[in-house]
Amino acid sequence: MIKLRWLHCCSLHTPASWRLPMPIEGIGSPCRVWSSARIQAIEQEELEHRRLVGEMLTELKVVPNKARERRAAVVGRVLGFLCHVGGWLAPMYGAGKLERRNIGEYEAAARFAMGCGRGEWVDSLLTMAEVEWEHEQYFRAQVLGHWLGRRIPIWPAPAAKETIRGAIQSAQAPGNRPGPGESAGEEAGGALH
């Protein structure tokens, strides 16, 4: 339940950044044009994740944590705003790092769903983890495509996308279910409670 509440709060961290004017390379700016269509698609996918996790919370009769909702909204708006004030590297870096963590969070949520008898949610949560993996890859490529991005430490790369479902299948084997304090999210940079 805590994982689902966190995912609901953090499922959208760069709202409507694609709607703002895009920086143009070569006009006295270190910025380059990135795909506003891809950013818009990511936003739509994040909104869908938020809807799905919201439905899961409703079934559990749990409401999202309002403080986390506000914090996630502030972080998202700051990242989107920074794209147009100080260049795009920091927001892309921040978004990529968040996406990296979200992969593990969705995997952990799937394991918890499986462990508490909500097997019908597992496929949806794993699909969301796979989509987060694709988002992370996009932001990683953007950061590494920046001249400075190649010179700064970057967050750890996630395992191959194909391993997302494999980890859950191995967890389904008898004796391999996570305990209350264990999760795939811990392996991927720390579980958030």
Contact map, one row per residue, 1 for C-alpha under 8 A:
1111100000000000000000000000000000000000000000000000000010010100000000000000000000000000000000000000000000000000000000000000000000000000000000000000000000000000000000000000000000000000000000000
1111110000000000000000000000000000000000000000000000000000000000000000000000000000000000000000000000000000000000000000000000000000000000000000000000000000000000000000000000000000000000000000001
1111111000000000000000000000000000000000000000000000000000000000000000000000000000000000000000000000000010011000000000000000000000000000000000000000000000000000000000000000000000000000000000011
1111111100000000000000000000000000000000000000000000100110000000000000000000000000000000000000000000000000001000000000000000000000000000000000000000000000000000000000000000000000000000000000000
1111111110000000000000000000000000000000000000000000100010000011100000000000000000000000000000000000000000000000000000000000000000000000000000000000000000000000000000000000000000000000000000000
0111111111000000000000000000000000000000000000000000000000000001100100000000000000000000000000000000000000000000000000000000000000000000000000000000000000000000000000000000000000000000000000011
0011111111100000000000000000000000000000000000000100100000000000000000000000000000000000000000000000010011000000000000000000000000000000000000000000000000000000000000000000000000000000000000000
0001111111100000000000000000000000000000000000001100110000000001000000000000000000000000000000000000000000000000000000000000000000000000000000000000000000000000000000000000000000000000000000000
0000111111110000000000000000000000000000000000000100000000000001100110010000000000000000000000000000000000000000000000000000000000000000000000000000000000000000000000000000000000000000000000000
0000011111111000000000000000000000000000000000000000000000000000000110010000000000000000000000000000000000000000000000000000000000000000000000000000000000000000000000000000000000000000000000000
0000001111111000000000000000000000000000000001101100000000000000000000000000000000000000000000000000000000000000000000000000000000000000000000000000000000000000000000000000000000000000000000000
0000000011111110000000000000000000000000001001100100000000000000000000011001000000000000000000000000000000000000000000000000000000000000000000000000000000000000000000000000000000000000000000000
0000000001111110000000000000000000000000000000000000000000000000000000011011101000000000000000100000000000000000000000000000000000000000000000000000000000000000000000000000000000000000000000000
0000000000011111100000000000000000000000001000000000000000000000000000000001101100000000000000100000000000000000000000000000000000000000000000000000000000000000000000000000000000000000000000000
0000000000011111100000000000000000000000001000000000000000000000000000000001100100000000000000000000000000000000000000000000000000000000000000000000000000000000000000000000000000000000000000000
0000000000000111111100000000000000000001001000000000000000000000000000000000000100000000000000000000000000000000000000000000000000000000000000000000000000000000000000000000000000000000000000000
0000000000000111111100000000000000000011000000000000000000000000000000000000000110100000000000000000000000000000000000000000000000000000000000000000000000000000000000000000000000000000000000000
0000000000000001111111000000000000011011000000000000000000000000000000000000000000000000000000000000000000000000000000000000000000000000000000000000000000000000000000000000000000000000000000000
0000000000000001111110000000000000010000000000000000000000000000000000000000000000000000000000000000000000000000000000000000000000000000000000000000000000000000000000000000000000000000000000000
0000000000000001111111000000000000000000000000000000000000000000000000000000000000010000000000000000000000000000000000000000000000000000000000000000000000000000000000000000000000000000000000000
0000000000000000011111100000000000000000000000000000000000000000000000000000000000010000000000000000000000000000000000000000000000000000000000000000000000000000000000000000000000000000000000000
0000000000000000010111110000000011010000000000000000000000000000000000000000000000010000000000000000000000000000000000000000000000000000000000000000000000000000000000000000000000000000000000000
0000000000000000000011111000101110000000000000000000000000000000000000000000000000010010000000000000000000000000000000000000000000000000000000000000000000000000000000000000000000000000000000000
0000000000000000000001111110101110000000000000000000000000000000000000000000000000000000000000000000000000000000000000000000000000000000000000000000000000000000000000000000000000000000000000000
0000000000000000000000111111111110000000000000000000000000000000000000000000000000000000000000000000000000000000000000000000000000000000000000000000000000000000000000000000000000000000000000000
0000000000000000000000011111110100000000000000000000000000000000000000000000000000000000000000000000000000000000000000000000000000000000000000000000000000000000000000000000000000000000000000000
0000000000000000000000011111100000000000000000000000000000000000000000000000000000000000000000000000000000000000000000000000000000000000000000000000000000000000000000000000000000000000000000000
0000000000000000000000001111110000000000000000000000000000000000000000000000000000000000000000000000000000000000000000000000000000000000000000000000000000000000000000000000000000000000000000000
0000000000000000000000111111111100000000000000000000000000000000000000000000000000000000000000000000000000000000000000000000000000000000000000000000000000000000000000000000000000000000000000000
0000000000000000000000001101111100000000000000000000000000000000000000000000000000000010000000000000000000000000000000000000000000000000000000000000000000000000000000000000000000000000000000000
0000000000000000000000111000111110000000000000000000000000000000000000000000000000000011000000000000000000000000000000000000000000000000000000000000000000000000000000000000000000000000000000000
0000000000000000000000111100111111000000000000000000000000000000000000000000000000000000000000000000000000000000000000000000000000000000000000000000000000000000000000000000000000000000000000000
0000000000000000000001111000001111100000000000000000000000000000000000000000000000000000000000000000000000000000000000000000000000000000000000000000000000000000000000000000000000000000000000000
0000000000000000000001000000000111110000000000000000000000000000000000000000000000000000000000000000000000000000000000000000000000000000000000000000000000000000000000000000000000000000000000000
0000000000000000000000000000000011111110000000000000000000000000000000000000000000000000000000000000000000000000000000000000000000000000000000000000000000000000000000000000000000000000000000000
0000000000000000011001000000000001111111000000000000000000000000000000000000000000000000000000000000000000000000000000000000000000000000000000000000000000000000000000000000000000000000000000000
0000000000000000010000000000000000111111100000000000000000000000000000000000000000000000000000000000000000000000000000000000000000000000000000000000000000000000000000000000000000000000000000000
0000000000000000000000000000000000111111110000000000000000000000000000000000000000000000000000000000000000000000000000000000000000000000000000000000000000000000000000000000000000000000000000000
0000000000000000110000000000000000111111111000000000000000000000000000000000000000000000000000000000000000000000000000000000000000000000000000000000000000000000000000000000000000000000000000000
0000000000000001110000000000000000011111111100000000000000000000000000000000000000000000000000000000000000000000000000000000000000000000000000000000000000000000000000000000000000000000000000000
0000000000000000000000000000000000001111111110000000000000000000000000000000000000000000000000000000000000000000000000000000000000000000000000000000000000000000000000000000000000000000000000000
0000000000000000000000000000000000000111111111000000000000000000000000000000000000000000000000000000000000000000000000000000000000000010000000000000000000000000000000000000000000000000000000000
0000000000010111000000000000000000000011111111100000000000000000000000000000000000000000000000000000000000000000000000000000000000000000000000000000000000000000000000000000000000000000000000000
0000000000000000000000000000000000000001111111110000000000000000000000000000000000000000000000000000000000000000000000000000000000000000000000000000000000000000000000000000000000000000000000000
0000000000000000000000000000000000000000111111111000000000000000000000000000000000000000000000000000000000000000000000000000000000100000000000000000000000000000000000000000000000000000000000000
0000000000110000000000000000000000000000011111111100000000000000000000000000000000000000000000000000000000000000000000000000000000000000000000000000000000000000000000000000000000000000000000000
0000000000110000000000000000000000000000001111111110000000000000000000000000000000000000000000000000000000000000000000000000000000000000000000000000000000000000000000000000000000000000000000000
0000000000000000000000000000000000000000000111111111000000000000000000000000000000000000000000000000000000000000000000000000000000000000000000000000000000000000000000000000000000000000000000000
0000000100100000000000000000000000000000000011111111100000000000000000000000000000000000000000000000000000000000000000000000000100000000000000000000000000000000000000000000000000000000000000000
0000001110110000000000000000000000000000000001111111110000000000000000000000000000000000000000000000000000000000000000000000000000000000000000000000000000000000000000000000000000000000000000000
0000000000000000000000000000000000000000000000111111111000000000000000000000000000000000000000000000000000000000000000000000000000000000000000000000000000000000000000000000000000000000000000000
0000000000000000000000000000000000000000000000011111111100000000000000000000000000000000000000000000000000000000000000000000000000000000000000000000000000000000000000000000000000000000000000000
0001101100000000000000000000000000000000000000001111111110000000000000000000000000000000000000000000000000000000000000000000000000000000000000000000000000000000000000000000000000000000000000000
0000000100000000000000000000000000000000000000000111111111000001000000000000000000000000000000000000000000000000000000000000000000000000000000000000000000000000000000000000000000000000000000000
0000000000000000000000000000000000000000000000000011111111100000000000000000000000000000000000000000000000000000000000000000000000000000000000000000000000000000000000000000000000000000000000000
0001000000000000000000000000000000000000000000000001111111110000000000000000000000000000000000000000000000000000000000001000000000000000000000000000000000000000000000000000000000000000000000000
1001100000000000000000000000000000000000000000000000111111111111000000000000000000000000000000000000000000000000000000000000000000000000000000000000000000000000000000000000000000000000000000000
0000000000000000000000000000000000000000000000000000011111111110000000000000000000000000000000000000000000000000000000000000000000000000000000000000000000000000000000000000000000000000000000000
0000000000000000000000000000000000000000000000000000001111111100000000000000000000000000000000000000000000000000000000000000000000000000000000000000000000000000000000000000000000000000000000000
1000000000000000000000000000000000000000000000000000000111111100000000000000000000000000000000000000000000000000000000000000000000000000000000000000000000000000000000000000000000000000000000000
0000000000000000000000000000000000000000000000000000000011111110000000000000000000000000000000000000000000000000000000000000000000000000000000000000000000000000000000000000000000000000000000000
1000000000000000000000000000000000000000000000000000000011111111000000000000000000000000000000000000000000000000000000000000000000000000000000000000000000000000000000000000000000000000000000000
0000100000000000000000000000000000000000000000000000000011001111100000000000000000000000000000000000000000000000000000000000000000000000000000000000000000000000000000000000000000000000000000000
0000110110000000000000000000000000000000000000000000010010000111110110000000000000000000000000000000000000000000000000000000000000000000000000000000000000000000000000000000000000000000000000000
0000110010000000000000000000000000000000000000000000000000000011111110000000000000000000000000000000000000000000000000000000000000000000000000000000000000000000000000000000000000000000000000000
0000000000000000000000000000000000000000000000000000000000000001111111000000000000000000000000000000000000000000000000000000000000000000000000000000000000000000000000000000000000000000000000000
0000000000000000000000000000000000000000000000000000000000000000111111100000000000000000000000000000000000000000000000000000000000000000000000000000000000000000000000000000000000000000000000000
0000010011000000000000000000000000000000000000000000000000000001111111110000000000000000000000000000000000000000000000000000000000000000000000000000000000000000000000000000000000000000000000000
0000000011000000000000000000000000000000000000000000000000000001111111111000000000000000000000000000000000000000000000000000000000000000000000000000000000000000000000000000000000000000000000000
0000000000000000000000000000000000000000000000000000000000000000011111111100000000000000000000000000000000000000000000000000000000000000000000000000000000000000000000000000000000000000000000000
0000000000000000000000000000000000000000000000000000000000000000001111111110000000000000000000000000000000000000000000000000000000000000000000000000000000000000000000000000000000000000000000000
0000000011011000000000000000000000000000000000000000000000000000000111111111000000000000000000000000000000000000000000000000000000000000000000000000000000000000000000000000000000000000000000000
0000000000011000000000000000000000000000000000000000000000000000000011111111100000000000000000000000000000000000000000000000000000000000000000000000000000000000000000000000000000000000000000000
0000000000000000000000000000000000000000000000000000000000000000000001111111110000000000000000000000000000000000000000000000000000000000000000000000000000000000000000000000000000000000000000000
0000000000001000000000000000000000000000000000000000000000000000000000111111111000000000000000000000000000000000000000000000000000000000000000000000000000000000000000000000000000000000000000000
0000000000011110000000000000000000000000000000000000000000000000000000011111111100000000000000000000000000000000000000000000000000000000000000000000000000000000000000000000000000000000000000000
0000000000001110000000000000000000000000000000000000000000000000000000001111111110000000000000000000000000000000000000000000000000000000000000000000000000000000000000000000000000000000000000000
0000000000000000000000000000000000000000000000000000000000000000000000000111111111000000000000000000000000000000000000000000000000000000000000000000000000000000000000000000000000000000000000000
0000000000001100000000000000000000000000000000000000000000000000000000000011111111100000011001100000000000000000000000000000000000000000000000000000000000000000000000000000000000000000000000000
0000000000000111100000000000000000000000000000000000000000000000000000000001111111110000001000000000000000000000000000000000000000000000000000000000000000000000000000000000000000000000000000000
0000000000000000100000000000000000000000000000000000000000000000000000000000111111111000000000000000000000000000000000000000000000000000000000000000000000000000000000000000000000000000000000000
0000000000000000000000000000000000000000000000000000000000000000000000000000011111111111011000000000000000000000000000000000000000000000000000000000000000000000000000000000000000000000000000000
0000000000000000100000000000000000000000000000000000000000000000000000000000001111111111111000000000000000000000000000000000000000000000000000000000000000000000000000000000000000000000000000000
0000000000000000000111100000000000000000000000000000000000000000000000000000000111111111000000000000000000000000000000000000000000000000000000000000000000000000000000000000000000000000000000000
0000000000000000000000000000000000000000000000000000000000000000000000000000000011111110000000000000000000000000000000000000000000000000000000000000000000000000000000000000000000000000000000000
0000000000000000000000000000000000000000000000000000000000000000000000000000000001111111000000000000000000000000000000000000000000000000000000000000000000000000000000000000000000000000000000000
0000000000000000000000100000011000000000000000000000000000000000000000000000000001111111110000000000000000000000000000000000000000000000000000000000000000000000000000000000000000000000000000000
0000000000000000000000000000001000000000000000000000000000000000000000000000000001110111111100000000000000000000000000000000000000000000000000000000000000000000000000000000000000000000000000000
0000000000000000000000000000000000000000000000000000000000000000000000000000000000100011111110000000000000000000000000000000000000000000000001100100100000000000000000000000000000000000000000000
0000000000000000000000000000000000000000000000000000000000000000000000000000001001100011111111000000000000000000000000000000000000000000000000000000000000000000000000000000000000000000000000000
0000000000000000000000000000000000000000000000000000000000000000000000000000001101100001111111100000000000000000000000000000000000000000000000000000000000000000000000000000000000000000000000000
0000000000000000000000000000000000000000000000000000000000000000000000000000000000000001111111110000000000000000000000000000000000000000001101100000000000000000000000000000000000000000000000000
0000000000000000000000000000000000000000000000000000000000000000000000000000000000000000111111111000000000000000000000000000000000000000001100100000000000000000000000000000000000000000000000000
0000000000000000000000000000000000000000000000000000000000000000000000000000001000000000011111111100000000000000000000000000000000000000000000000000000000000000000000000000000000000000000000000
0000000000001100000000000000000000000000000000000000000000000000000000000000001000000000001111111110000000000000000000000000000000000001001000000000000000000000000000000000000000000000000000000
0000000000000000000000000000000000000000000000000000000000000000000000000000000000000000000111111111000000000000000000000000000000000011111100000000000000000000000000000000000000000000000000000
0000000000000000000000000000000000000000000000000000000000000000000000000000000000000000000011111111100000000000000000000000000000000001000000000000000000100000000000000000000000000000000000000
0000000000000000000000000000000000000000000000000000000000000000000000000000000000000000000001111111110000000000000000000000000000000000000000000000000000000000000000000000000000000000000000000
0000000000000000000000000000000000000000000000000000000000000000000000000000000000000000000000111111111000000000000000000000000000011011000000000000000000000000000000000000000000000000000000000
0000000000000000000000000000000000000000000000000000000000000000000000000000000000000000000000011111111100000000000000000000000000011001000000000000000000101100000000000000000000000000000100000
0000000000000000000000000000000000000000000000000000000000000000000000000000000000000000000000001111111110000000000000000000000000000000000000000000000000000000000000000000000000000000100111000
0000001000000000000000000000000000000000000000000000000000000000000000000000000000000000000000000111111111000000000000000000000010010000000000000000000000000000000000000000000000000000100000000
0000000000000000000000000000000000000000000000000000000000000000000000000000000000000000000000000011111111100000000000000000000111011000000000000000000000000000000000000000000000000000100100000
0000000000000000000000000000000000000000000000000000000000000000000000000000000000000000000000000001111111110000000000000000000010000000000000000000000000000000000000000000000000000001111110000
0010001000000000000000000000000000000000000000000000000000000000000000000000000000000000000000000000111111111000000000000000000010000000000000000000000000000000000000000000000000000001100000100
0000001000000000000000000000000000000000000000000000000000000000000000000000000000000000000000000000011111111100000000000000110110000000000000000000000000000000000000000000000000000000100000000
0000000000000000000000000000000000000000000000000000000000000000000000000000000000000000000000000000001111111110000000000000110010000000000000000000000000000000000100010000000000000011100000000
0010000000000000000000000000000000000000000000000000000000000000000000000000000000000000000000000000000111111111000000000000000000000000000000000000000000000000000000000000000000000011100000000
0011000000000000000000000000000000000000000000000000000000000000000000000000000000000000000000000000000011111111100000000000100000000000000000000000000000000000000000000000000000000000000000000
0000000000000000000000000000000000000000000000000000000000000000000000000000000000000000000000000000000001111111110000001110110000000000000000000000000000000000000000010000000000000000000000000
0000000000000000000000000000000000000000000000000000000000000000000000000000000000000000000000000000000000111111111000000100000000000000000000000000000000000000000000010010000011000010000000000
0000000000000000000000000000000000000000000000000000000000000000000000000000000000000000000000000000000000011111111100000000000000000000000000000000000000000000000000000000000001000000000000000
0000000000000000000000000000000000000000000000000000000000000000000000000000000000000000000000000000000000001111111111101100000000000000000000000000000000000000000000000000000000000000000000000
0000000000000000000000000000000000000000000000000000000000000000000000000000000000000000000000000000000000000111111111101100000000000000000000000000000000000000000000000000000000000000000000000
0000000000000000000000000000000000000000000000000000000000000000000000000000000000000000000000000000000000000011111111000000000000000000000000000000000000000000000000000000000011000000000000000
0000000000000000000000000000000000000000000000000000000000000000000000000000000000000000000000000000000000000001111111000000000000000000000000000000000000000000000000000000000000000000000000000
0000000000000000000000000000000000000000000000000000000000000000000000000000000000000000000000000000000000000000111111100000000000000000000000000000000000000000000000000000000000000000000000000
0000000000000000000000000000000000000000000000000000000000000000000000000000000000000000000000000000000000000000111111111100000000000000000000000000000000000000000000000000000000000000000000000
0000000000000000000000000000000000000000000000000000000000000000000000000000000000000000000000000000000000000000110011111100000000000000000000000000000000000000000000000000000000000000000000000
0000000000000000000000000000000000000000000000000000000000000000000000000000000000000000000000000000000000000000000001111111000000000000000000000000000000000000000000000000000000000000000000000
0000000000000000000000000000000000000000000000000000000100000000000000000000000000000000000000000000000000000100110001111111100000000000000000000000000000000000000000000000000000000000000000000
0000000000000000000000000000000000000000000000000000000000000000000000000000000000000000000000000000000000000110110001111111110000000000000000000000000000000000000000000000000000000000000000000
0000000000000000000000000000000000000000000000000000000000000000000000000000000000000000000000000000000000000100000000011111111000000000000000000000000000000000000000000000000000000000000000000
0000000000000000000000000000000000000000000000000000000000000000000000000000000000000000000000000000000000000000000000011111111100000000000000000000000000000000000000000000000000000000000000000
0000000000000000000000000000000000000000000000000000000000000000000000000000000000000000000000000000000001101100000000001111111110000000000000000000000000000000000000000000000000000000000000000
0000000000000000000000000000000000000000000000000000000000000000000000000000000000000000000000000000000001100100000000000111111111000000000000000000000000000000000110000000000000000000000000000
0000000000000000000000000000000000000000000000000000000000000000000000000000000000000000000000000000000000000000000000000011111111100000000000000000000000000000000000000000000000000000000000000
0000000000000000000000000000000000000000000000001000000000000000000000000000000000000000000000000000001001000000000000000001111111110000000000000000000000000000000000000000000000000000000000000
0000000000000000000000000000000000000000000000000000000000000000000000000000000000000000000000000000011111100000000000000000111111111000000000000000000000000000000100000000000000000000000000000
0000000000000000000000000000000000000000000000000000000000000000000000000000000000000000000000000000001000000000000000000000011111111100000000000000000000000000100100000000000000000000000000000
0000000000000000000000000000000000000000000010000000000000000000000000000000000000000000000000000000000000000000000000000000001111111110000000000000000000000000000000000000000000000000000000000
0000000000000000000000000000000000000000000000000000000000000000000000000000000000000000000000000011011000000000000000000000000111111111000000000000000000000000000000000000000000000000000000000
0000000000000000000000000000000000000000000000000000000000000000000000000000000000000000000000000011001000000000000000000000000011111111100000000000000000000100100000000000000000000000000000000
0000000000000000000000000000000000000000000000000000000000000000000000000000000000000000000000000000000000000000000000000000000001111111110000000000000000000000000000000000000000000000000000000
0000000000000000000000000000000000000000010000000000000000000000000000000000000000000000000000010010000000000000000000000000000000111111111000000000000000000000000000000000000000000000000000000
0000000000000000000000000000000000000000000000000000000000000000000000000000000000000000000000111011000000000000000000000000000000011111111100000000000000000000000000000000000000000000000000000
0000000000000000000000000000000000000000000000000000000000000000000000000000000000000000000000010000000000000000000000000000000000001111111110000000000000000000000000000000000000000000000000000
0000000000000000000000000000000000000000000000000000000000000000000000000000000000000000000000010000000000000000000000000000000000000111111111000000000000000000000000000000000000000000000000000
0000000000000000000000000000000000000000000000000000000000000000000000000000000000000000000110110000000000000000000000000000000000000011111111100000000000000000000000000000000000000000000000000
0000000000000000000000000000000000000000000000000000000000000000000000000000000000000000000110010000000000000000000000000000000000000001111111110000000000000000000000000000000000000000000000000
0000000000000000000000000000000000000000000000000000000000000000000000000000000000000000000000000000000000000000000000000000000000000000111111111000000000000000000000000000000000000000000000000
0000000000000000000000000000000000000000000000000000000000000000000000000000000000000000100100000000000000000000000000000000000000000000011111111100000000000000000000000000000000000000000000000
0000000000000000000000000000000000000000000000000000000000000000000000000000000000000000100110000000000000000000000000000000000000000000001111111100110000000000000000000000000000000000000000000
0000000000000000000000000000000000000000000000000000000000000000000000000000000000000000000000000000000000000000000000000000000000000000000111111110110000000000000000000000000000000000000000000
0000000000000000000000000000000000000000000000000000000000000000000000000000000000000000000000000000000000000000000000000000000000000000000011111110110000000000000000000000000000000000000000000
0000000000000000000000000000000000000000000000000000000000000000000000000000000000000000100000000000000000000000000000000000000000000000000001111111110000000000000000000000000000000000000000000
0000000000000000000000000000000000000000000000000000000000000000000000000000000000000000000000000000000000000000000000000000000000000000000000011111111000000000000000000000000000000000000000000
0000000000000000000000000000000000000000000000000000000000000000000000000000000000000000000000000000000000000000000000000000000000000000000000000111111100000000000000000000000000000000000000000
0000000000000000000000000000000000000000000000000000000000000000000000000000000000000000100000000000000000000000000000000000000000000000000000111111111101000000000000000000000000000000000000000
0000000000000000000000000000000000000000000000000000000000000000000000000000000000000000000000000000000000000000000000000000000000000000000000111111111110000000000000000000000000000000000000000
0000000000000000000000000000000000000000000000000000000000000000000000000000000000000000000000000000000000000000000000000000000000000000000000000011111110000000000000000000000000000000000000000
0000000000000000000000000000000000000000000000000000000000000000000000000000000000000000000000000000000000000000000000000000000000000000000000000001111111000000000000000000000000000000000000000
0000000000000000000000000000000000000000000000000000000000000000000000000000000000000000000000000000000000000000000000000000000000000000000000000000011111100000000000000000000000000000000000000
0000000000000000000000000000000000000000000000000000000000000000000000000000000000000000000000000000000000000000000000000000000000000000000000000000100111110000000000000000000000000000000000000
0000000000000000000000000000000000000000000000000000000000000000000000000000000000000000000000001001000000000000000000000000000000000000000000000000000011111000000000000000000000000000000000000
0000000000000000000000000000000000000000000000000000000000000000000000000000000000000000000000000000000000000000000000000000000000000000000000000000000001111100000000000000000000000000000000000
0000000000000000000000000000000000000000000000000000000000000000000000000000000000000000000000000001000000000000000000000000000000000000000000000000000000111110000000000000000000000000000000000
0000000000000000000000000000000000000000000000000000000000000000000000000000000000000000000000000001000000000000000000000000000000001000000000000000000000011111100000000000000000000000000100000
0000000000000000000000000000000000000000000000000000000000000000000000000000000000000000000000000000000000000000000000000000000000000000000000000000000000001111101100000000000000000000000000000
0000000000000000000000000000000000000000000000000000000000000000000000000000000000000000000000000000000000000000000000000000000000000000000000000000000000000111111100000000000000000000000000000
0000000000000000000000000000000000000000000000000000000000000000000000000000000000000000000000000000000000000000000000000000000001001000000000000000000000000111111100000000000000000000000000000
0000000000000000000000000000000000000000000000000000000000000000000000000000000000000000000000000000000000000000000000000000000000000000000000000000000000000001111111000000000000000000000000000
0000000000000000000000000000000000000000000000000000000000000000000000000000000000000000000000000000000000000000000000000000000000000000000000000000000000000011111111100000000000000000000000000
0000000000000000000000000000000000000000000000000000000000000000000000000000000000000000000000000000000000100000000000000000010011000000000000000000000000000011111111110000000000000000000000000
0000000000000000000000000000000000000000000000000000000000000000000000000000000000000000000000000000000000000000000000000000010000000000000000000000000000000000011111111000000000000000000000000
0000000000000000000000000000000000000000000000000000000000000000000000000000000000000000000000000000000000000000000000000000000000000000000000000000000000000000011111111100000000000000000000000
0000000000000000000000000000000000000000000000000000000000000000000000000000000000000000000000000000000000000000000000000000000000000000000000000000000000000000001111111110000000000000000000000
0000000000000000000000000000000000000000000000000000000000000000000000000000000000000000000000000000000000100110000000000000000000000000000000000000000000000000000111111111000000000000000000000
0000000000000000000000000000000000000000000000000000000000000000000000000000000000000000000000000000000000000000000000000000000000000000000000000000000000000000000011111111100000000000000000000
0000000000000000000000000000000000000000000000000000000000000000000000000000000000000000000000000000000000000000000000000000000000000000000000000000000000000000000001111111100100000000000000000
0000000000000000000000000000000000000000000000000000000000000000000000000000000000000000000000000000000000000010000000000000000000000000000000000000000000000000000000111111110111000000000000000
0000000000000000000000000000000000000000000000000000000000000000000000000000000000000000000000000000000000000000000000000000000000000000000000000000000000000000000000011111110110000000000000000
0000000000000000000000000000000000000000000000000000000000000000000000000000000000000000000000000000000000000000000000000000000000000000000000000000000000000000000000001111111110000000000000000
0000000000000000000000000000000000000000000000000000000000000000000000000000000000000000000000000000000000000000000000000000000000000000000000000000000000000000000000000011111110000000000000000
0000000000000000000000000000000000000000000000000000000000000000000000000000000000000000000000000000000000000000000000000000000000000000000000000000000000000000000000000000111110000000000000000
0000000000000000000000000000000000000000000000000000000000000000000000000000000000000000000000000000000000000000000000000000000000000000000000000000000000000000000000000111111111000000000000000
0000000000000000000000000000000000000000000000000000000000000000000000000000000000000000000000000000000000000010001000000000000000000000000000000000000000000000000000000011111111100000000000000
0000000000000000000000000000000000000000000000000000000000000000000000000000000000000000000000000000000000000011001000000000000000000000000000000000000000000000000000000010000111111110000000000
0000000000000000000000000000000000000000000000000000000000000000000000000000000000000000000000000000000000000000000000000000000000000000000000000000000000000000000000000000000011111110000000000
0000000000000000000000000000000000000000000000000000000000000000000000000000000000000000000000000000000000000000000000000000000000000000000000000000000000000000000000000000000001111100000000000
0000000000000000000000000000000000000000000000000000000000000000000000000000000000000000000000000000000000000000000000000000000000000000000000000000000000000000000000000000000001111110000000000
0000000000000000000000000000000000000000000000000000000000000000000000000000000000000000000000000000000000000000000000000000000000000000000000000000000000000000000000000000000001111111010000000
0000000000000000000000000000000000000000000000000000000000000000000000000000000000000000000000000000000000110010000000000000000000000000000000000000000000000000000000000000000001101111111000100
0000000000000000000000000000000000000000000000000000000000000000000000000000000000000000000000000000000110110000000000000000000000000000000000000000000000000000000000000000000000000111111100100
0000000000000000000000000000000000000000000000000000000000000000000000000000000000000000000000000000111111110000000000000000000000000000000000000000000000000000000000000000000000000011111111100
0000000000000000000000000000000000000000000000000000000000000000000000000000000000000000000000000000000100000000000000000000000000000000000000000000000000000000000000000000000000000111111111100
0000000000000000000000000000000000000000000000000000000000000000000000000000000000000000000000000000000100000000000000000000000000000000000000000000000000000000000000000000000000000011111111000
0000000000000000000000000000000000000000000000000000000000000000000000000000000000000000000000000001101100000000000000000000000000000000000000000000000000000100000000000000000000000001111111100
0000000000000000000000000000000000000000000000000000000000000000000000000000000000000000000000000000100100000000000000000000000000000000000000000000000000000000000000000000000000000000111111100
0000000000000000000000000000000000000000000000000000000000000000000000000000000000000000000000000000100000000000000000000000000000000000000000000000000000000000000000000000000000000000111111110
0000000000000000000000000000000000000000000000000000000000000000000000000000000000000000000000000000000010000000000000000000000000000000000000000000000000000000000000000000000000000011110111111
0010010000000000000000000000000000000000000000000000000000000000000000000000000000000000000000000000000000000000000000000000000000000000000000000000000000000000000000000000000000000000000001111
0110010000000000000000000000000000000000000000000000000000000000000000000000000000000000000000000000000000000000000000000000000000000000000000000000000000000000000000000000000000000000000000111
